[in-house]
C-alpha cells in the first residue's frame, strides 16, 4: 500500500477515534525491534495468496455458520483461509489450520500460537494500544522457529520487518492483505459489521461493569466497524483481483458495496474451477 494513498484514511480514523499518531509510531518501532531477525521473507506470505481464491473470515456472529458451511461442503482445502484474530479460535475448535492469521494480539492467544505451530502464518499488527501485548506475546509466538511471522503497522512501515498493507480492523486489514498479495478472488465471511458481537470477538457489552462503559464500548465498536465497511467499499473501487469480490456473510450482515453476495453453490463452483495450490507466478 502506497503510504500517501493510505494516509488520508489514517488521519480520518485518528481524528474520529482520538488515537495518538506518536504512539502508533512508537509501536511500529517496538514491533520492528521485537521481530528483528525473526520475520520471514514477504515472498513466503505472498506465496500463500498470490493467484489463489481467498476467503477472509471475520469474528462476527455469522462466523460459525459460514465456517460450518465451508466444512460441510469439504471446501476448506480449496481456498486460502485468512482469519481475523479471534476467529482463529473457531478454526482451532474445528481442527482446521488457517493459512494466515491477522492479529493485533487481543484474541485467544494460546489458540493463535497453536495455529502458528501448526503452520499458520501470523501477521502481527502494532498500534499505540497494544505495546504491552506485543512485549508479552511476540516472544511466545516466535519461540517456535518454524512459525512464520510478519509485522504490520497503520503508520509508516519499516520494511522488511514491518509493513503497511492498508486497512484498520483485523477483518478489513486481512482483506487488504489479500489484495496486496495479489489474490485471484476475495470472499468475505463472518464479516457482519453490525453492532451484534460474535462470541469469538474479544469482548461483549455484558463484560463491562456499568451501563455507561457498555454504551461507550458499543459506540466505539460501531465507529470501528463503520470504518471497516468504508474501507472495504473503497478497496472495491480499485481492487486488482480478476476473479471477483464476494461476500458470503449472509443476510444478517451489512451490505458492502462492490462485494457481490455469494452462496454455497457459488463457492463450490469457484473451488472446482481452479485449484488452491497452483504454482505462484514470479512477483
Secondary structure as a PSIPRED ss2 file (coil, helix, strand):
# PSIPRED VFORMAT (PSIPRED V4.0)

   1 X C   1.000  0.000  0.000
   2 X C   1.000  0.000  0.000
   3 X H   0.000  1.000  0.000
   4 X H   0.000  1.000  0.000
   5 X H   0.000  1.000  0.000
   6 X H   0.000  1.000  0.000
   7 X H   0.000  1.000  0.000
   8 X H   0.000  1.000  0.000
   9 X H   0.000  1.000  0.000
  10 X H   0.000  1.000  0.000
  11 X H   0.000  1.000  0.000
  12 X H   0.000  1.000  0.000
  13 X H   0.000  1.000  0.000
  14 X H   0.000  1.000  0.000
  15 X H   0.000  1.000  0.000
  16 X H   0.000  1.000  0.000
  17 X H   0.000  1.000  0.000
  18 X C   1.000  0.000  0.000
  19 X C   1.000  0.000  0.000
  20 X C   1.000  0.000  0.000
  21 X H   0.000  1.000  0.000
  22 X H   0.000  1.000  0.000
  23 X H   0.000  1.000  0.000
  24 X H   0.000  1.000  0.000
  25 X H   0.000  1.000  0.000
  26 X H   0.000  1.000  0.000
  27 X H   0.000  1.000  0.000
  28 X H   0.000  1.000  0.000
  29 X H   0.000  1.000  0.000
  30 X H   0.000  1.000  0.000
  31 X H   0.000  1.000  0.000
  32 X H   0.000  1.000  0.000
  33 X H   0.000  1.000  0.000
  34 X H   0.000  1.000  0.000
  35 X H   0.000  1.000  0.000
  36 X C   1.000  0.000  0.000
  37 X C   1.000  0.000  0.000
  38 X C   1.000  0.000  0.000
  39 X C   1.000  0.000  0.000
  40 X C   1.000  0.000  0.000
  41 X C   1.000  0.000  0.000
  42 X H   0.000  1.000  0.000
  43 X H   0.000  1.000  0.000
  44 X H   0.000  1.000  0.000
  45 X H   0.000  1.000  0.000
  46 X H   0.000  1.000  0.000
  47 X H   0.000  1.000  0.000
  48 X H   0.000  1.000  0.000
  49 X H   0.000  1.000  0.000
  50 X C   1.000  0.000  0.000
  51 X C   1.000  0.000  0.000
  52 X C   1.000  0.000  0.000
  53 X E   0.000  0.000  1.000
  54 X E   0.000  0.000  1.000
  55 X E   0.000  0.000  1.000
  56 X E   0.000  0.000  1.000
  57 X E   0.000  0.000  1.000
  58 X C   1.000  0.000  0.000
  59 X C   1.000  0.000  0.000
  60 X C   1.000  0.000  0.000
  61 X C   1.000  0.000  0.000
  62 X C   1.000  0.000  0.000
  63 X H   0.000  1.000  0.000
  64 X H   0.000  1.000  0.000
  65 X H   0.000  1.000  0.000
  66 X H   0.000  1.000  0.000
  67 X H   0.000  1.000  0.000
  68 X H   0.000  1.000  0.000
  69 X H   0.000  1.000  0.000
  70 X H   0.000  1.000  0.000
  71 X H   0.000  1.000  0.000
  72 X H   0.000  1.000  0.000
  73 X C   1.000  0.000  0.000
  74 X C   1.000  0.000  0.000
  75 X C   1.000  0.000  0.000
  76 X C   1.000  0.000  0.000
  77 X C   1.000  0.000  0.000
  78 X C   1.000  0.000  0.000
  79 X C   1.000  0.000  0.000
  80 X E   0.000  0.000  1.000
  81 X E   0.000  0.000  1.000
  82 X E   0.000  0.000  1.000
  83 X E   0.000  0.000  1.000
  84 X E   0.000  0.000  1.000
  85 X C   1.000  0.000  0.000
  86 X C   1.000  0.000  0.000
  87 X H   0.000  1.000  0.000
  88 X H   0.000  1.000  0.000
  89 X H   0.000  1.000  0.000
  90 X H   0.000  1.000  0.000
  91 X H   0.000  1.000  0.000
  92 X H   0.000  1.000  0.000
  93 X H   0.000  1.000  0.000
  94 X C   1.000  0.000  0.000
  95 X C   1.000  0.000  0.000
  96 X C   1.000  0.000  0.000
  97 X C   1.000  0.000  0.000
  98 X C   1.000  0.000  0.000
  99 X C   1.000  0.000  0.000
 100 X E   0.000  0.000  1.000
 101 X E   0.000  0.000  1.000
 102 X E   0.000  0.000  1.000
 103 X E   0.000  0.000  1.000
 104 X C   1.000  0.000  0.000
 105 X C   1.000  0.000  0.000
 106 X C   1.000  0.000  0.000
 107 X C   1.000  0.000  0.000
 108 X C   1.000  0.000  0.000
 109 X H   0.000  1.000  0.000
 110 X H   0.000  1.000  0.000
 111 X H   0.000  1.000  0.000
 112 X H   0.000  1.000  0.000
 113 X H   0.000  1.000  0.000
 114 X H   0.000  1.000  0.000
 115 X H   0.000  1.000  0.000
 116 X H   0.000  1.000  0.000
 117 X H   0.000  1.000  0.000
 118 X H   0.000  1.000  0.000
 119 X C   1.000  0.000  0.000
 120 X C   1.000  0.000  0.000
 121 X E   0.000  0.000  1.000
 122 X E   0.000  0.000  1.000
 123 X E   0.000  0.000  1.000
 124 X E   0.000  0.000  1.000
 125 X E   0.000  0.000  1.000
 126 X E   0.000  0.000  1.000
 127 X C   1.000  0.000  0.000
 128 X C   1.000  0.000  0.000
 129 X C   1.000  0.000  0.000
 130 X C   1.000  0.000  0.000
 131 X H   0.000  1.000  0.000
 132 X H   0.000  1.000  0.000
 133 X H   0.000  1.000  0.000
 134 X H   0.000  1.000  0.000
 135 X H   0.000  1.000  0.000
 136 X H   0.000  1.000  0.000
 137 X H   0.000  1.000  0.000
 138 X H   0.000  1.000  0.000
 139 X H   0.000  1.000  0.000
 140 X H   0.000  1.000  0.000
 141 X H   0.000  1.000  0.000
 142 X C   1.000  0.000  0.000
 143 X C   1.000  0.000  0.000
 144 X C   1.000  0.000  0.000
 145 X C   1.000  0.000  0.000
 146 X C   1.000  0.000  0.000
 147 X C   1.000  0.000  0.000
 148 X C   1.000  0.000  0.000
 149 X E   0.000  0.000  1.000
 150 X E   0.000  0.000  1.000
 151 X E   0.000  0.000  1.000
 152 X E   0.000  0.000  1.000
 153 X E   0.000  0.000  1.000
 154 X C   1.000  0.000  0.000
 155 X C   1.000  0.000  0.000
 156 X C   1.000  0.000  0.000
 157 X C   1.000  0.000  0.000
 158 X E   0.000  0.000  1.000
 159 X C   1.000  0.000  0.000
 160 X C   1.000  0.000  0.000
 161 X C   1.000  0.000  0.000
 162 X E   0.000  0.000  1.000
 163 X E   0.000  0.000  1.000
 164 X C   1.000  0.000  0.000
 165 X C   1.000  0.000  0.000
 166 X C   1.000  0.000  0.000
 167 X C   1.000  0.000  0.000
 168 X C   1.000  0.000  0.000
 169 X C   1.000  0.000  0.000
 170 X H   0.000  1.000  0.000
 171 X H   0.000  1.000  0.000
 172 X H   0.000  1.000  0.000
 173 X H   0.000  1.000  0.000
 174 X H   0.000  1.000  0.000
 175 X H   0.000  1.000  0.000
 176 X H   0.000  1.000  0.000
 177 X H   0.000  1.000  0.000
 178 X H   0.000  1.000  0.000
 179 X H   0.000  1.000  0.000
 180 X H   0.000  1.000  0.000
 181 X C   1.000  0.000  0.000
 182 X C   1.000  0.000  0.000
 183 X C   1.000  0.000  0.000
 184 X C   1.000  0.000  0.000
 185 X E   0.000  0.000  1.000
 186 X E   0.000  0.000  1.000
 187 X E   0.000  0.000  1.000
 188 X E   0.000  0.000  1.000
 189 X E   0.000  0.000  1.000
 190 X C   1.000  0.000  0.000
 191 X C   1.000  0.000  0.000
 192 X C   1.000  0.000  0.000
 193 X C   1.000  0.000  0.000
 194 X C   1.000  0.000  0.000
 195 X C   1.000  0.000  0.000
 196 X C   1.000  0.000  0.000
 197 X C   1.000  0.000  0.000
 198 X C   1.000  0.000  0.000
 199 X C   1.000  0.000  0.000
 200 X C   1.000  0.000  0.000
 201 X C   1.000  0.000  0.000
 202 X C   1.000  0.000  0.000
 203 X C   1.000  0.000  0.000
 204 X C   1.000  0.000  0.000
 205 X H   0.000  1.000  0.000
 206 X H   0.000  1.000  0.000
 207 X H   0.000  1.000  0.000
 208 X C   1.000  0.000  0.000
 209 X C   1.000  0.000  0.000
 210 X C   1.000  0.000  0.000
 211 X H   0.000  1.000  0.000
 212 X H   0.000  1.000  0.000
 213 X H   0.000  1.000  0.000
 214 X H   0.000  1.000  0.000
 215 X H   0.000  1.000  0.000
 216 X H   0.000  1.000  0.000
 217 X H   0.000  1.000  0.000
 218 X H   0.000  1.000  0.000
 219 X H   0.000  1.000  0.000
 220 X H   0.000  1.000  0.000
 221 X H   0.000  1.000  0.000
 222 X H   0.000  1.000  0.000
 223 X H   0.000  1.000  0.000
 224 X H   0.000  1.000  0.000
 225 X H   0.000  1.000  0.000
 226 X H   0.000  1.000  0.000
 227 X H   0.000  1.000  0.000
 228 X H   0.000  1.000  0.000
 229 X H   0.000  1.000  0.000
 230 X H   0.000  1.000  0.000
 231 X H   0.000  1.000  0.000
 232 X H   0.000  1.000  0.000
 233 X H   0.000  1.000  0.000
 234 X H   0.000  1.000  0.000
 235 X H   0.000  1.000  0.000
 236 X H   0.000  1.000  0.000
 237 X H   0.000  1.000  0.000
 238 X H   0.000  1.000  0.000
 239 X C   1.000  0.000  0.000
 240 X C   1.000  0.000  0.000
 241 X C   1.000  0.000  0.000
 242 X C   1.000  0.000  0.000
 243 X C   1.000  0.000  0.000
 244 X C   1.000  0.000  0.000
 245 X E   0.000  0.000  1.000
 246 X E   0.000  0.000  1.000
 247 X E   0.000  0.000  1.000
 248 X C   1.000  0.000  0.000
 249 X C   1.000  0.000  0.000
 250 X C   1.000  0.000  0.000
 251 X C   1.000  0.000  0.000
 252 X C   1.000  0.000  0.000
 253 X C   1.000  0.000  0.000
 254 X C   1.000  0.000  0.000
 255 X C   1.000  0.000  0.000
 256 X C   1.000  0.000  0.000
 257 X C   1.000  0.000  0.000
 258 X C   1.000  0.000  0.000
 259 X C   1.000  0.000  0.000
 260 X E   0.000  0.000  1.000
 261 X E   0.000  0.000  1.000
 262 X C   1.000  0.000  0.000
 263 X C   1.000  0.000  0.000
 264 X H   0.000  1.000  0.000
 265 X H   0.000  1.000  0.000
 266 X H   0.000  1.000  0.000
 267 X H   0.000  1.000  0.000
 268 X H   0.000  1.000  0.000
 269 X H   0.000  1.000  0.000
 270 X H   0.000  1.000  0.000
 271 X H   0.000  1.000  0.000
 272 X H   0.000  1.000  0.000
 273 X H   0.000  1.000  0.000
 274 X C   1.000  0.000  0.000
 275 X C   1.000  0.000  0.000
 276 X C   1.000  0.000  0.000
 277 X C   1.000  0.000  0.000
 278 X C   1.000  0.000  0.000
 279 X C   1.000  0.000  0.000
 280 X C   1.000  0.000  0.000
 281 X C   1.000  0.000  0.000
 282 X C   1.000  0.000  0.000
 283 X C   1.000  0.000  0.000
